[in-house]
Amino acid sequence: MYLARLGMGVKAFIFCGTWAAITRGAHDRTVHPDFARASSIFPPIDPFLKHVILQLKDGGSRKAST
C-alpha cells in the first residue's frame, strides 16, 4: 500500500515538473513518453491499434490500408 502511494507521489512530482517546464517555455526539460516501447510490453488487442503502433515505430511512413 505504501509503495503505491510512493509511486503516485513520484508521478505527481514528474507531472508538476513537466507542467512547470511547459509553462516556462523550457520544452527541452519536458518528459516525452515512448508509446511504441510501451506497446511492446503491453501489446494492443485491437488490429487497428497495432497498425497505429507500427506507424509510430516507422515514424509515420506507412500508409493506412483499407
Secondary structure, DSSP 8 states (H G I E B T S, - for coil): -HHHHHHHHHHHHHHHHHHHHHHHT-GGGS----HHHHHHHS--SSHHHHHHHHHHHTTS-S----
